[in-house]
């Protein structure tokens, strides 16, 4: 039987379709968050390294400016990677502890 909003039989969706659609939405949101985080990282790195390395803005970068920018970005990314790895380890440990029924709070 048809209604104003379309076929009533089509209104009840297959649970596997709903689960697949929900999973797809989760993946898209995760990708958008990852992109936003990457953009924020790059913006922060640009701001901090520019302030630190470019003391006398001009029409071109000096060799010292270029070297400083390279060192600054390398250090920034190393620090980010270290912090990210530790964060992932901590989240995994907390998940494992929760799955084992352990206490999440330190003693």
GROMACS elastic network, one bead per residue, 0.5 to 0.9 nm:
[ bonds ]
;  ai    aj funct       b0    kb
    1     6     6  0.89364   500
    1     7     6  0.63917   500
    1     8     6  0.61431   500
    1     9     6  0.74796   500
    2     5     6  0.78498   500
    2     6     6  0.57319   500
    2     8     6  0.58789   500
    2     9     6  0.83247   500
    3     6     6  0.52710   500
    3     7     6  0.61215   500
    3     8     6  0.65549   500
    4     7     6  0.83728   500
    5     8     6  0.79751   500
    5    11     6  0.88624   500
    6     9     6  0.88094   500
    6    10     6  0.77318   500
    6    11     6  0.78753   500
    7    10     6  0.53958   500
    7    11     6  0.67040   500
    8    11     6  0.50679   500
    8    12     6  0.74167   500
    9    12     6  0.61958   500
    9    13     6  0.86007   500
   10    13     6  0.64884   500
   12    15     6  0.88984   500
   13    16     6  0.84815   500
   13    17     6  0.68607   500
   13    18     6  0.69105   500
   14    17     6  0.51728   500
   14    18     6  0.64363   500
   14    19     6  0.87866   500
   15    18     6  0.50022   500
   15    19     6  0.61376   500
   15    20     6  0.85342   500
   16    19     6  0.50188   500
   16    20     6  0.60515   500
   16    21     6  0.84547   500
   17    20     6  0.50737   500
   17    21     6  0.60204   500
   17    22     6  0.84891   500
   18    21     6  0.50382   500
   18    22     6  0.60304   500
   18    23     6  0.85023   500
   19    22     6  0.50404   500
   19    23     6  0.60840   500
   19    24     6  0.85498   500
   20    23     6  0.50479   500
   20    24     6  0.61315   500
   20    25     6  0.86326   500
   21    24     6  0.50394   500
   21    25     6  0.62162   500
   21    26     6  0.86275   500
   22    25     6  0.51044   500
   22    26     6  0.61865   500
   22    27     6  0.86555   500
   23    26     6  0.50379   500
   23    27     6  0.62056   500
   23    28     6  0.86481   500
   24    27     6  0.51016   500
   24    28     6  0.62056   500
   24    29     6  0.86398   500
   25    28     6  0.50661   500
   25    29     6  0.61336   500
   25    30     6  0.85137   500
   26    29     6  0.51453   500
   26    30     6  0.60808   500
   26    31     6  0.85965   500
   27    30     6  0.50153   500
   27    31     6  0.61446   500
   27    32     6  0.86134   500
   28    31     6  0.50745   500
   28    32     6  0.61903   500
   28    33     6  0.86010   500
   29    32     6  0.50462   500
   29    33     6  0.61051   500
   29    34     6  0.85323   500
   30    33     6  0.50816   500
   30    34     6  0.61011   500
   30    35     6  0.85906   500
   31    34     6  0.50453   500
   31    35     6  0.61566   500
   31    36     6  0.85922   500
   32    35     6  0.50794   500
   32    36     6  0.61364   500
   32    37     6  0.85573   500
   33    36     6  0.50333   500
   33    37     6  0.60476   500
   33    38     6  0.85233   500
   34    37     6  0.50703   500
   34    38     6  0.61176   500
   34    39     6  0.85934   500
   35    38     6  0.50806   500
   35    39     6  0.61557   500
   35    40     6  0.85747   500
   36    39     6  0.51030   500
   36    40     6  0.61409   500
   36    41     6  0.85853   500
   37    40     6  0.50555   500
   37    41     6  0.61049   500
   37    42     6  0.86422   500
   38    41     6  0.50320   500
   38    42     6  0.62050   500
   38    43     6  0.85778   500
   39    42     6  0.51706   500
   39    43     6  0.61089   500
   39    44     6  0.85994   500
   40    43     6  0.50780   500
   40    44     6  0.61013   500
   40    45     6  0.84571   500
   41    44     6  0.52425   500
   41    45     6  0.60503   500
   41    46     6  0.85254   500
   41    77     6  0.88487   500
   41    80     6  0.85402   500
   42    45     6  0.50400   500
   42    46     6  0.60011   500
   42    47     6  0.85291   500
   43    46     6  0.51141   500
   43    47     6  0.61369   500
   43    48     6  0.86093   500
   44    47     6  0.51313   500
   44    48     6  0.60576   500
   44    49     6  0.83527   500
   45    48     6  0.52972   500
   45    49     6  0.58486   500
   45    50     6  0.81644   500
   45    72     6  0.82159   500
   45    73     6  0.65866   500
   45    76     6  0.66707   500
   45    77     6  0.83558   500
   46    49     6  0.53509   500
   46    50     6  0.57662   500
   46    51     6  0.84232   500
   46    69     6  0.89574   500
   46    73     6  0.80890   500
   47    50     6  0.53004   500
   47    51     6  0.62015   500
   47    52     6  0.85885   500
   48    51     6  0.53456   500
   48    52     6  0.61526   500
   48    53     6  0.85469   500
   48    72     6  0.84451   500
   49    52     6  0.50161   500
   49    53     6  0.57646   500
   49    54     6  0.78831   500
   49    68     6  0.80734   500
   49    69     6  0.60584   500
   49    70     6  0.89723   500
   49    72     6  0.57614   500
   49    73     6  0.68318   500
   49    76     6  0.86663   500
   50    53     6  0.52943   500
   50    54     6  0.53360   500
   50    55     6  0.83148   500
   50    69     6  0.73447   500
   51    54     6  0.59561   500
   51    55     6  0.71660   500
   52    55     6  0.71830   500
   52    68     6  0.82598   500
   52    69     6  0.84281   500
   52    72     6  0.82609   500
   53    56     6  0.88872   500
   53    64     6  0.84068   500
   53    65     6  0.57905   500
   53    66     6  0.82987   500
   53    67     6  0.88416   500
   53    68     6  0.56045   500
   53    69     6  0.60810   500
   53    72     6  0.80270   500
   54    57     6  0.59543   500
   54    58     6  0.89782   500
   54    61     6  0.82166   500
   54    65     6  0.60994   500
   54    68     6  0.85045   500
   54    69     6  0.83488   500
   55    65     6  0.84617   500
   57    60     6  0.79129   500
   57    61     6  0.79435   500
   58    61     6  0.70950   500
   58    62     6  0.89065   500
   61    64     6  0.79205   500
   61    65     6  0.56675   500
   61    66     6  0.62943   500
   62    65     6  0.50097   500
   62    66     6  0.63140   500
   62    67     6  0.86550   500
   63    66     6  0.50983   500
   63    67     6  0.61549   500
   63    68     6  0.85475   500
   64    67     6  0.51201   500
   64    68     6  0.60388   500
   64    69     6  0.85063   500
   65    68     6  0.51462   500
   65    69     6  0.60914   500
   65    70     6  0.86100   500
   66    69     6  0.51235   500
   66    70     6  0.61814   500
   66    71     6  0.86917   500
   67    70     6  0.51433   500
   67    71     6  0.62437   500
   67    72     6  0.85272   500
   68    71     6  0.51927   500
   68    72     6  0.59694   500
   68    73     6  0.85248   500
   69    72     6  0.50398   500
   69    73     6  0.60164   500
   69    74     6  0.83942   500
   70    73     6  0.53361   500
   70    74     6  0.60536   500
   70    75     6  0.85980   500
   71    74     6  0.51159   500
   71    75     6  0.61285   500
   71    76     6  0.84967   500
   72    75     6  0.52336   500
   72    76     6  0.60374   500
   72    77     6  0.86014   500
   73    77     6  0.60638   500
   73    78     6  0.84574   500
   74    77     6  0.52971   500
   74    78     6  0.61048   500
   74    79     6  0.86077   500
   75    78     6  0.50474   500
   75    79     6  0.60857   500
   75    80     6  0.84938   500
   76    79     6  0.52440   500
   76    80     6  0.61654   500
   76    81     6  0.86688   500
   77    81     6  0.60302   500
   77    82     6  0.84987   500
   78    81     6  0.51571   500
   78    82     6  0.61492   500
   78    83     6  0.86108   500
   79    82     6  0.51380   500
   79    83     6  0.61314   500
   79    84     6  0.84696   500
   80    83     6  0.52143   500
   80    84     6  0.59853   500
   80    85     6  0.85332   500
   81    84     6  0.50478   500
   81    85     6  0.60526   500
   81    86     6  0.85987   500
   82    85     6  0.52271   500
   82    86     6  0.62796   500
   82    87     6  0.85925   500
   83    86     6  0.51944   500
   83    87     6  0.60695   500
   83    88     6  0.86341   500
   84    87     6  0.50326   500
   84    88     6  0.61555   500
   84    89     6  0.85969   500
   85    88     6  0.51827   500
   85    89     6  0.62192   500
   85    90     6  0.86578   500
   86    89     6  0.50466   500
   86    90     6  0.61550   500
   86    91     6  0.86582   500
   87    90     6  0.50961   500
   87    91     6  0.61962   500
   87    92     6  0.85828   500
   88    91     6  0.51508   500
   88    92     6  0.61058   500
   88    93     6  0.85324   500
   89    92     6  0.51587   500
   89    93     6  0.60898   500
   89    94     6  0.85973   500
   90    93     6  0.50631   500
   90    94     6  0.61345   500
   90    95     6  0.85754   500
   91    94     6  0.51054   500
   91    95     6  0.61514   500
   91    96     6  0.86067   500
   92    95     6  0.50517   500
   92    96     6  0.61202   500
   92    97     6  0.84760   500
   93    96     6  0.50953   500
   93    97     6  0.60139   500
   93    98     6  0.84952   500
   94    98     6  0.60033   500
   94    99     6  0.84444   500
   94   102     6  0.87783   500
   94   103     6  0.89236   500
   94   104     6  0.63574   500
   95    98     6  0.50566   500
   95    99     6  0.60079   500
   95   100     6  0.85086   500
   95   104     6  0.89775   500
   96    99     6  0.50126   500
   96   100     6  0.61154   500
   96   101     6  0.85460   500
   96   102     6  0.83570   500
   97   100     6  0.50954   500
   97   101     6  0.61785   500
   97   103     6  0.68828   500
   97   104     6  0.67242   500
   98   102     6  0.54133   500
   98   103     6  0.70196   500
   98   104     6  0.68401   500
   99   102     6  0.74106   500
  101   104     6  0.89880   500
  103   106     6  0.76468   500
  103   107     6  0.87511   500
